[in-house]
Amino acid sequence: MISHLTKYIKKNLVLDDVCLELDRGKIYGFVGVNGSGKSMLFRAISGLIRPTSGTVRVFSKVLGEDISFPESMGIVIENVGFWPEYTGLQNLRLLASIKGIIGEKEIRKAMQRGGLNPDDKRTYKKFSLGMKQRLAIAQAVMESPELLILDEPTNGLDEKGVELIRQVIREENARGATVLLASHNPEDIRCLCDAHFRIHEGRI
């Protein structure tokens, strides 16, 4: 639940008194032009920025008070920070080692679900835009998070890749994940979301 969330960055109002209550286990879409506040809202929900005022409560815990970040979260926002000299598998192994809750089997399965070959020896810097996006999705879902925050998850993908990622999102939701999705593709919103919100100049 988001209560009167306001955020200023260098005197610029980027989120304006946002109030939002979302049910667990659904897929919610967020639409709006670039700069409308979608990514900033996702950053606030994920704990990457702190509100100027107001509160963000994720699964009954207040960010910045009870917890710093949602405890079970997968996230894709803008440029995901992978290591350019490592393969996709090596990158996910490193990320998985932070929490240590999954092993090689889960990492490989996440890559395969996203349409990647875990044994591909190419390093990340040689990946195409679409491959980078697929790896970003794989890292977001590999630990079976309760909350998935996806900013333009089908960006850079061909038609086959788009449908594959949509299927991954449906499967994660069917598993029980709550999904927050921002997309400029109206079809993503139409075919995936239980409800959607329009953001304009930092307001819902």
FIKOLZA-1660 file (N, C-alpha, C; in steps of 0.1 Angstrom, whole numbers, plus 5000, padded with zeros to 4 digits):
% residues 204
   i   px   py   pz ch aa at
   1 5008 4988 5000  A  M  N
   1 5000 5000 5000  A  M CA
   1 5009 5012 5000  A  M  C
   2 5005 5022 4992  A  I  N
   2 5013 5035 4991  A  I CA
   2 5004 5046 4996  A  I  C
   3 5009 5053 5005  A  S  N
   3 5001 5064 5012  A  S CA
   3 5008 5077 5011  A  S  C
   4 5002 5086 5003  A  H  N
   4 5006 5100 5001  A  H CA
   4 5021 5101 4998  A  H  C
   5 5025 5093 4989  A  L  N
   5 5039 5092 4985  A  L CA
   5 5043 5105 4976  A  L  C
   6 5052 5113 4981  A  T  N
   6 5057 5124 4974  A  T CA
   6 5072 5124 4973  A  T  C
   7 5078 5127 4961  A  K  N
   7 5092 5127 4960  A  K CA
   7 5097 5139 4952  A  K  C
   8 5106 5146 4958  A  Y  N
   8 5113 5157 4951  A  Y CA
   8 5127 5153 4948  A  Y  C
   9 5132 5157 4936  A  I  N
   9 5146 5155 4933  A  I CA
   9 5151 5168 4928  A  I  C
  10 5160 5175 4936  A  K  N
  10 5165 5188 4932  A  K CA
  10 5154 5198 4929  A  K  C
  11 5145 5198 4938  A  K  N
  11 5133 5208 4938  A  K CA
  11 5123 5204 4927  A  K  C
  12 5126 5194 4919  A  N  N
  12 5116 5189 4909  A  N CA
  12 5107 5179 4915  A  N  C
  13 5094 5181 4914  A  L  N
  13 5084 5171 4919  A  L CA
  13 5082 5160 4909  A  L  C
  14 5086 5148 4913  A  V  N
  14 5086 5136 4904  A  V CA
  14 5075 5127 4908  A  V  C
  15 5071 5126 4920  A  L  N
  15 5059 5119 4925  A  L CA
  15 5051 5128 4934  A  L  C
  16 5038 5129 4930  A  D  N
  16 5029 5139 4936  A  D CA
  16 5018 5133 4944  A  D  C
  17 5019 5130 4957  A  D  N
  17 5009 5126 4966  A  D CA
  17 5002 5113 4960  A  D  C
  18 5010 5103 4958  A  V  N
  18 5005 5090 4952  A  V CA
  18 4999 5082 4963  A  V  C
  19 4987 5078 4961  A  C  N
  19 4980 5068 4970  A  C CA
  19 4975 5056 4962  A  C  C
  20 4979 5044 4966  A  L  N
  20 4976 5032 4958  A  L CA
  20 4975 5020 4967  A  L  C
  21 4965 5012 4965  A  E  N
  21 4963 5000 4973  A  E CA
  21 4961 4989 4963  A  E  C
  22 4970 4979 4964  A  L  N
  22 4970 4968 4954  A  L CA
  22 4968 4955 4961  A  L  C
  23 4961 4946 4955  A  D  N
  23 4958 4933 4960  A  D CA
  23 4970 4923 4957  A  D  C
  24 4973 4915 4966  A  R  N
  24 4983 4905 4964  A  R CA
  24 4980 4895 4953  A  R  C
  25 4989 4891 4945  A  G  N
  25 4987 4880 4936  A  G CA
  25 4981 4884 4923  A  G  C
  26 4981 4897 4919  A  K  N
  26 4976 4902 4907  A  K CA
  26 4987 4908 4898  A  K  C
  27 4983 4911 4886  A  I  N
  27 4993 4918 4877  A  I CA
  27 4987 4932 4874  A  I  C
  28 4995 4942 4878  A  Y  N
  28 4990 4956 4876  A  Y CA
  28 4999 4963 4866  A  Y  C
  29 4993 4970 4856  A  G  N
  29 5000 4977 4846  A  G CA
  29 5001 4992 4849  A  G  C
  30 5011 4998 4845  A  F  N
  30 5013 5013 4847  A  F CA
  30 5017 5018 4833  A  F  C
  31 5010 5028 4829  A  V  N
  31 5012 5034 4816  A  V CA
  31 5014 5049 4817  A  V  C
  32 5021 5055 4808  A  G  N
  32 5023 5069 4808  A  G CA
  32 5035 5072 4799  A  G  C
  33 5037 5085 4795  A  V  N
  33 5048 5089 4786  A  V CA
  33 5061 5088 4794  A  V  C
  34 5072 5089 4787  A  N  N
  34 5085 5089 4793  A  N CA
  34 5086 5102 4802  A  N  C
  35 5091 5100 4814  A  G  N
  35 5092 5111 4824  A  G CA
  35 5079 5113 4832  A  G  C
  36 5069 5105 4830  A  S  N
  36 5057 5107 4838  A  S CA
  36 5058 5103 4852  A  S  C
  37 5068 5094 4856  A  G  N
  37 5069 5090 4869  A  G CA
  37 5069 5075 4872  A  G  C
  38 5067 5067 4861  A  K  N
  38 5065 5053 4863  A  K CA
  38 5078 5046 4869  A  K  C
  39 5089 5049 4863  A  S  N
  39 5102 5043 4868  A  S CA
  39 5105 5048 4882  A  S  C
  40 5102 5061 4885  A  M  N
  40 5104 5066 4898  A  M CA
  40 5095 5060 4909  A  M  C
  41 5083 5057 4905  A  L  N
  41 5073 5050 4914  A  L CA
  41 5079 5036 4917  A  L  C
  42 5084 5029 4906  A  F  N
  42 5089 5016 4908  A  F CA
  42 5102 5016 4917  A  F  C
  43 5110 5026 4916  A  R  N
  43 5121 5028 4924  A  R CA
  43 5117 5030 4939  A  R  C
  44 5107 5037 4941  A  A  N
  44 5102 5039 4955  A  A CA
  44 5097 5026 4961  A  A  C
  45 5089 5019 4953  A  I  N
  45 5083 5006 4958  A  I CA
  45 5094 4996 4960  A  I  C
  46 5105 4996 4953  A  S  N
  46 5116 4986 4955  A  S CA
  46 5126 4991 4965  A  S  C
  47 5124 5003 4971  A  G  N
  47 5134 5007 4981  A  G CA
  47 5146 5014 4976  A  G  C
  48 5147 5016 4962  A  L  N
  48 5159 5022 4956  A  L CA
  48 5160 5037 4959  A  L  C
  49 5148 5043 4961  A  I  N
  49 5148 5057 4965  A  I CA
  49 5139 5059 4978  A  I  C
  50 5142 5069 4986  A  R  N
  50 5134 5071 4998  A  R CA
  50 5124 5083 4995  A  R  C
  51 5112 5082 4999  A  P  N
  51 5102 5092 4997  A  P CA
  51 5106 5105 5004  A  P  C
  52 5102 5116 4998  A  T  N
  52 5104 5129 5006  A  T CA
  52 5093 5129 5017  A  T  C
  53 5081 5124 5014  A  S  N
  53 5071 5122 5024  A  S CA
  53 5062 5111 5020  A  S  C
  54 5054 5106 5029  A  G  N
  54 5045 5095 5027  A  G CA
  54 5052 5081 5030  A  G  C
  55 5045 5071 5028  A  T  N
  55 5050 5057 5031  A  T CA
  55 5047 5047 5020  A  T  C
  56 5056 5037 5019  A  V  N
  56 5054 5026 5010  A  V CA
  56 5054 5014 5019  A  V  C
  57 5043 5006 5019  A  R  N
  57 5042 4994 5027  A  R CA
  57 5041 4982 5017  A  R  C
  58 5050 4973 5018  A  V  N
  58 5050 4961 5010  A  V CA
  58 5048 4948 5018  A  V  C
  59 5037 4942 5015  A  F  N
  59 5034 4930 5023  A  F CA
  59 5034 4932 5038  A  F  C
  60 5028 4943 5042  A  S  N
  60 5026 4947 5056  A  S CA
  60 5038 4953 5063  A  S  C
  61 5049 4955 5056  A  K  N
  61 5061 4961 5062  A  K CA
  61 5065 4974 5055  A  K  C
  62 5068 4984 5063  A  V  N
  62 5070 4997 5058  A  V CA
  62 5085 4999 5054  A  V  C
  63 5087 5003 5041  A  L  N
  63 5101 5005 5037  A  L CA
  63 5107 5017 5044  A  L  C
  64 5120 5015 5048  A  G  N
  64 5127 5025 5055  A  G CA
  64 5125 5025 5070  A  G  C
  65 5115 5017 5074  A  E  N
  65 5113 5015 5089  A  E CA
  65 5115 5000 5093  A  E  C
  66 5106 4992 5088  A  D  N
  66 5106 4978 5091  A  D CA
  66 5117 4971 5083  A  D  C
  67 5118 4974 5070  A  I  N
  67 5128 4968 5061  A  I CA
  67 5133 4979 5052  A  I  C
  68 5145 4977 5046  A  S  N
  68 5151 4986 5036  A  S CA
  68 5146 4984 5022  A  S  C
  69 5144 4971 5019  A  F  N
  69 5140 4967 5006  A  F CA
  69 5129 4956 5008  A  F  C
  70 5120 4954 4998  A  P  N
  70 5111 4942 4999  A  P CA
  70 5119 4929 5000  A  P  C
  71 5115 4921 5009  A  E  N
  71 5123 4909 5012  A  E CA
  71 5124 4898 5001  A  E  C
  72 5114 4898 4993  A  S  N
  72 5113 4888 4982  A  S CA
  72 5109 4895 4970  A  S  C
  73 5119 4900 4962  A  M  N
  73 5116 4909 4950  A  M CA
  73 5125 4905 4939  A  M  C
  74 5119 4905 4927  A  G  N
  74 5127 4905 4914  A  G CA
  74 5124 4917 4907  A  G  C
  75 5134 4923 4901  A  I  N
  75 5133 4936 4895  A  I CA
  75 5140 4938 4882  A  I  C
  76 5134 4945 4873  A  V  N
  76 5140 4950 4860  A  V CA
  76 5137 4964 4859  A  V  C
  77 5146 4973 4861  A  I  N
  77 5144 4987 4859  A  I CA
  77 5156 4993 4851  A  I  C
  78 5153 4998 4839  A  E  N
  78 5163 5004 4831  A  E CA
  78 5175 4995 4829  A  E  C
  79 5187 5000 4831  A  N  N
  79 5199 4992 4828  A  N CA
  79 5203 4983 4840  A  N  C
  80 5201 4970 4838  A  V  N
  80 5205 4961 4848  A  V CA
  80 5220 4960 4848  A  V  C
  81 5226 4960 4860  A  G  N
  81 5241 4960 4861  A  G CA
  81 5247 4947 4861  A  G  C
  82 5250 4941 4849  A  F  N
  82 5257 4929 4848  A  F CA
  82 5272 4931 4846  A  F  C
  83 5280 4921 4848  A  W  N
  83 5294 4922 4846  A  W CA
  83 5297 4919 4831  A  W  C
  84 5303 4928 4824  A  P  N
  84 5305 4926 4809  A  P CA
  84 5314 4915 4805  A  P  C
  85 5324 4912 4814  A  E  N
  85 5334 4902 4810  A  E CA
  85 5329 4887 4813  A  E  C
  86 5318 4886 4819  A  Y  N
  86 5313 4872 4823  A  Y CA
  86 5302 4868 4814  A  Y  C
  87 5300 4855 4813  A  T  N
  87 5289 4849 4806  A  T CA
  87 5276 4851 4813  A  T  C
  88 5265 4849 4807  A  G  N
  88 5252 4850 4813  A  G CA
  88 5251 4841 4826  A  G  C
  89 5255 4829 4825  A  L  N
  89 5255 4820 4836  A  L CA
  89 5263 4824 4847  A  L  C
  90 5275 4829 4844  A  Q  N
  90 5284 4834 4855  A  Q CA
  90 5278 4846 4862  A  Q  C
  91 5272 4855 4854  A  N  N
  91 5265 4866 4860  A  N CA
  91 5255 4862 4870  A  N  C
  92 5246 4853 4866  A  L  N
  92 5235 4849 4875  A  L CA
  92 5240 4841 4887  A  L  C
  93 5251 4833 4885  A  R  N
  93 5257 4826 4897  A  R CA
  93 5262 4837 4907  A  R  C
  94 5268 4847 4903  A  L  N
  94 5273 4858 4912  A  L CA
  94 5261 4864 4919  A  L  C
  95 5251 4867 4912  A  L  N
  95 5239 4874 4918  A  L CA
  95 5232 4864 4928  A  L  C
  96 5231 4851 4924  A  A  N
  96 5225 4842 4933  A  A CA
  96 5232 4839 4945  A  A  C
  97 5245 4841 4945  A  S  N
  97 5254 4839 4957  A  S CA
  97 5251 4849 4968  A  S  C
  98 5245 4860 4965  A  I  N
  98 5242 4871 4975  A  I CA
  98 5233 4865 4985  A  I  C
  99 5222 4859 4981  A  K  N
  99 5212 4854 4991  A  K CA
  99 5215 4839 4994  A  K  C
 100 5220 4832 4984  A  G  N
 100 5223 4818 4986  A  G CA
 100 5211 4809 4988  A  G  C
 101 5199 4812 4981  A  I  N
 101 5187 4805 4983  A  I CA
 101 5184 4796 4971  A  I  C
 102 5191 4797 4960  A  I  N
 102 5189 4788 4949  A  I CA
 102 5203 4783 4944  A  I  C
 103 5203 4772 4936  A  G  N
 103 5215 4766 4931  A  G CA
 103 5215 4766 4916  A  G  C
 104 5224 4758 4911  A  E  N
 104 5227 4758 4896  A  E CA
 104 5214 4754 4888  A  E  C
 105 5207 4745 4894  A  K  N
 105 5195 4740 4887  A  K CA
 105 5185 4752 4884  A  K  C
 106 5182 4759 4894  A  E  N
 106 5173 4770 4893  A  E CA
 106 5178 4781 4884  A  E  C
 107 5191 4784 4884  A  I  N
 107 5197 4794 4876  A  I CA
 107 5196 4790 4861  A  I  C
 108 5199 4778 4858  A  R  N
 108 5198 4773 4844  A  R CA
 108 5184 4773 4839  A  R  C
 109 5174 4769 4848  A  K  N
 109 5160 4769 4844  A  K CA
 109 5155 4783 4841  A  K  C
 110 5159 4792 4849  A  A  N
 110 5155 4806 4846  A  A CA
 110 5160 4811 4833  A  A  C
 111 5173 4808 4829  A  M  N
 111 5178 4812 4817  A  M CA
 111 5171 4805 4805  A  M  C
 112 5168 4792 4806  A  Q  N
 112 5161 4785 4796  A  Q CA
 112 5147 4790 4794  A  Q  C
 113 5140 4794 4805  A  R  N
 113 5127 4800 4804  A  R CA
 113 5127 4813 4796  A  R  C
 114 5138 4820 4798  A  G  N
 114 5139 4833 4791  A  G CA
 114 5144 4831 4776  A  G  C
 115 5147 4819 4772  A  G  N
 115 5151 4817 4759  A  G CA
 115 5166 4818 4757  A  G  C
 116 5174 4816 4767  A  L  N
 116 5188 4816 4767  A  L CA
 116 5195 4803 4769  A  L  C
 117 5206 4800 4763  A  N  N
 117 5213 4788 4765  A  N CA
 117 5223 4790 4777  A  N  C
 118 5222 4783 4788  A  P  N
 118 5231 4785 4799  A  P CA
 118 5246 4782 4796  A  P  C
 119 5248 4774 4786  A  D  N
 119 5262 4770 4782  A  D CA
 119 5268 4779 4771  A  D  C
 120 5261 4790 4767  A  D  N
 120 5266 4799 4758  A  D CA
 120 5279 4806 4764  A  D  C
 121 5290 4805 4756  A  K  N
 121 5303 4810 4761  A  K CA
 121 5305 4825 4759  A  K  C
 122 5295 4831 4751  A  R  N
 122 5297 4845 4749  A  R CA
 122 5296 4853 4762  A  R  C
 123 5304 4864 4763  A  T  N
 123 5303 4872 4775  A  T CA
 123 5292 4882 4773  A  T  C
 124 5288 4888 4784  A  Y  N
 124 5276 4897 4784  A  Y CA
 124 5278 4909 4774  A  Y  C
 125 5291 4914 4773  A  K  N
 125 5293 4925 4764  A  K CA
 125 5291 4922 4749  A  K  C
 126 5290 4909 4746  A  K  N
 126 5288 4905 4732  A  K CA
 126 5273 4902 4730  A  K  C
 127 5265 4903 4740  A  F  N
 127 5250 4900 4739  A  F CA
 127 5243 4910 4730  A  F  C
 128 5233 4906 4723  A  S  N
 128 5225 4916 4716  A  S CA
 128 5215 4922 4726  A  S  C
 129 5209 4933 4722  A  L  N
 129 5199 4939 4731  A  L CA
 129 5188 4930 4736  A  L  C
 130 5183 4921 4727  A  G  N
 130 5173 4912 4731  A  G CA
 130 5179 4902 4741  A  G  C
 131 5191 4897 4739  A  M  N
 131 5197 4887 4749  A  M CA
 131 5199 4894 4763  A  M  C
 132 5203 4906 4763  A  K  N
 132 5205 4913 4775  A  K CA
 132 5191 4914 4783  A  K  C
 133 5181 4917 4775  A  Q  N
 133 5167 4918 4781  A  Q CA
 133 5163 4904 4787  A  Q  C
 134 5166 4894 4780  A  R  N
 134 5162 4880 4784  A  R CA
 134 5170 4877 4797  A  R  C
 135 5182 4881 4798  A  L  N
 135 5190 4878 4810  A  L CA
 135 5185 4886 4822  A  L  C
 136 5181 4898 4819  A  A  N
 136 5175 4907 4830  A  A CA
 136 5162 4900 4835  A  A  C
 137 5154 4895 4826  A  I  N
 137 5142 4888 4831  A  I CA
 137 5146 4875 4839  A  I  C
 138 5156 4868 4834  A  A  N
 138 5160 4856 4841  A  A CA
 138 5164 4859 4855  A  A  C
 139 5172 4869 4857  A  Q  N
 139 5177 4873 4871  A  Q CA
 139 5166 4877 4880  A  Q  C
 140 5155 4883 4874  A  A  N
 140 5144 4888 4882  A  A CA
 140 5135 4876 4887  A  A  C
 141 5134 4865 4879  A  V  N
 141 5125 4855 4883  A  V CA
 141 5132 4843 4889  A  V  C
 142 5146 4842 4889  A  M  N
 142 5152 4830 4892  A  M CA
 142 5150 4825 4907  A  M  C
 143 5148 4835 4916  A  E  N
 143 5146 4831 4930  A  E CA
 143 5131 4830 4934  A  E  C
 144 5122 4830 4924  A  S  N
 144 5108 4828 4926  A  S CA
 144 5103 4839 4936  A  S  C
 145 5105 4852 4933  A  P  N
 145 5101 4862 4943  A  P CA
 145 5086 4864 4945  A  P  C
 146 5082 4870 4956  A  E  N
 146 5068 4873 4958  A  E CA
 146 5063 4885 4951  A  E  C
 147 5073 4894 4948  A  L  N
 147 5070 4907 4941  A  L CA
 147 5079 4908 4929  A  L  C
 148 5073 4910 4917  A  L  N
 148 5081 4912 4905  A  L CA
 148 5078 4926 4900  A  L  C
 149 5088 4934 4898  A  I  N
 149 5087 4948 4893  A  I CA
 149 5094 4949 4880  A  I  C
 150 5086 4951 4869  A  L  N
 150 5092 4950 4856  A  L CA
 150 5089 4962 4848  A  L  C
 151 5100 4970 4845  A  D  N
 151 5099 4982 4837  A  D CA
 151 5103 4979 4823  A  D  C
 152 5093 4979 4814  A  E  N
 152 5095 4976 4799  A  E CA
 152 5102 4963 4797  A  E  C
 153 5096 4952 4802  A  P  N
 153 5102 4939 4801  A  P CA
 153 5103 4933 4787  A  P  C
 154 5095 4938 4778  A  T  N
 154 5096 4933 4764  A  T CA
 154 5104 4942 4755  A  T  C
 155 5110 4952 4760  A  N  N
 155 5118 4961 4752  A  N CA
 155 5130 4954 4745  A  N  C
 156 5131 4957 4732  A  G  N
 156 5143 4951 4725  A  G CA
 156 5141 4937 4720  A  G  C
 157 5129 4931 4722  A  L  N
 157 5126 4917 4719  A  L CA
 157 5119 4916 4706  A  L  C
 158 5122 4905 4698  A  D  N
 158 5114 4903 4686  A  D CA
 158 5100 4896 4690  A  D  C
 159 5092 4894 4681  A  E  N
 159 5078 4889 4684  A  E CA
 159 5078 4876 4692  A  E  C
 160 5087 4867 4688  A  K  N
 160 5088 4854 4695  A  K CA
 160 5093 4857 4710  A  K  C
 161 5103 4865 4711  A  G  N
 161 5108 4868 4724  A  G CA
 161 5097 4875 4733  A  G  C
 162 5090 4884 4727  A  V  N
 162 5079 4891 4735  A  V CA
 162 5069 4881 4740  A  V  C
 163 5065 4871 4732  A  E  N
 163 5055 4862 4737  A  E CA
 163 5061 4852 4747  A  E  C
 164 5074 4849 4746  A  L  N
 164 5080 4841 4756  A  L CA
 164 5081 4848 4769  A  L  C
 165 5084 4860 4770  A  I  N
 165 5085 4868 4782  A  I CA
 165 5071 4870 4788  A  I  C
 166 5061 4872 4780  A  R  N
 166 5047 4873 4785  A  R CA
 166 5043 4860 4792  A  R  C
 167 5048 4849 4786  A  Q  N
 167 5044 4836 4792  A  Q CA
 167 5051 4834 4805  A  Q  C
 168 5064 4838 4806  A  V  N
 168 5071 4838 4819  A  V CA
 168 5063 4846 4830  A  V  C
 169 5059 4858 4826  A  I  N
 169 5051 4867 4835  A  I CA
 169 5039 4860 4840  A  I  C
 170 5031 4853 4830  A  R  N
 170 5019 4846 4834  A  R CA
 170 5022 4835 4844  A  R  C
 171 5033 4828 4841  A  E  N
 171 5037 4816 4850  A  E CA
 171 5041 4821 4864  A  E  C
 172 5048 4832 4865  A  E  N
 172 5052 4837 4878  A  E CA
 172 5039 4842 4885  A  E  C
 173 5030 4848 4879  A  N  N
 173 5017 4852 4885  A  N CA
 173 5009 4840 4890  A  N  C
 174 5009 4830 4881  A  A  N
 174 5001 4818 4885  A  A CA
 174 5008 4811 4897  A  A  C
 175 5021 4812 4898  A  R  N
 175 5028 4807 4910  A  R CA
 175 5024 4815 4923  A  R  C
 176 5020 4827 4921  A  G  N
 176 5016 4835 4933  A  G CA
 176 5022 4849 4934  A  G  C
 177 5031 4852 4924  A  A  N
 177 5038 4865 4925  A  A CA
 177 5028 4876 4921  A  A  C
 178 5030 4887 4929  A  T  N
 178 5024 4900 4925  A  T CA
 178 5033 4907 4915  A  T  C
 179 5027 4912 4904  A  V  N
 179 5035 4917 4893  A  V CA
 179 5031 4932 4890  A  V  C
 180 5041 4940 4890  A  L  N
 180 5039 4954 4886  A  L CA
 180 5047 4956 4873  A  L  C
 181 5039 4961 4863  A  L  N
 181 5045 4961 4849  A  L CA
 181 5042 4974 4843  A  L  C
 182 5053 4980 4838  A  A  N
 182 5052 4993 4830  A  A CA
 182 5056 4989 4816  A  A  C
 183 5048 4994 4806  A  S  N
 183 5051 4991 4792  A  S CA
 183 5045 5001 4783  A  S  C
 184 5052 5004 4773  A  H  N
 184 5047 5013 4762  A  H CA
 184 5039 5005 4752  A  H  C
 185 5039 4992 4753  A  N  N
 185 5032 4983 4744  A  N CA
 185 5018 4980 4749  A  N  C
 186 5008 4986 4743  A  P  N
 186 4994 4984 4748  A  P CA
 186 4990 4970 4749  A  P  C
 187 4996 4961 4740  A  E  N
 187 4992 4947 4740  A  E CA
 187 4997 4940 4753  A  E  C
 188 5009 4944 4758  A  D  N
 188 5014 4939 4771  A  D CA
 188 5003 4942 4782  A  D  C
 189 4999 4954 4782  A  I  N
 189 4989 4958 4793  A  I CA
 189 4976 4950 4791  A  I  C
 190 4971 4950 4778  A  R  N
 190 4958 4943 4776  A  R CA
 190 4958 4928 4779  A  R  C
 191 4969 4921 4775  A  C  N
 191 4968 4907 4776  A  C CA
 191 4973 4901 4789  A  C  C
 192 4980 4910 4797  A  L  N
 192 4986 4905 4809  A  L CA
 192 4979 4910 4822  A  L  C
 193 4974 4922 4822  A  C  N
 193 4971 4929 4835  A  C CA
 193 4957 4927 4839  A  C  C
 194 4955 4926 4852  A  D  N
 194 4942 4925 4858  A  D CA
 194 4936 4939 4859  A  D  C
 195 4945 4949 4861  A  A  N
 195 4940 4963 4861  A  A CA
 195 4952 4972 4858  A  A  C
 196 4950 4984 4853  A  H  N
 196 4961 4992 4850  A  H CA
 196 4958 5007 4854  A  H  C
 197 4969 5014 4856  A  F  N
 197 4969 5028 4861  A  F CA
 197 4976 5037 4851  A  F  C
 198 4971 5049 4849  A  R  N
 198 4978 5059 4841  A  R CA
 198 4985 5069 4850  A  R  C
 199 4998 5071 4847  A  I  N
 199 5006 5081 4854  A  I CA
 199 5008 5093 4846  A  I  C
 200 5006 5105 4851  A  H  N
 200 5008 5117 4844  A  H CA
 200 5014 5128 4853  A  H  C
 201 5026 5132 4850  A  E  N
 201 5033 5142 4858  A  E CA
 201 5033 5139 4873  A  E  C
 202 5036 5126 4876  A  G  N
 202 5038 5121 4889  A  G CA
 202 5026 5118 4897  A  G  C
 203 5014 5118 4890  A  R  N
 203 5002 5115 4897  A  R CA
 203 4995 5103 4891  A  R  C
 204 4989 5095 4899  A  I  N
 204 4981 5083 4894  A  I CA
 204 4968 5088 4889  A  I  C
% end
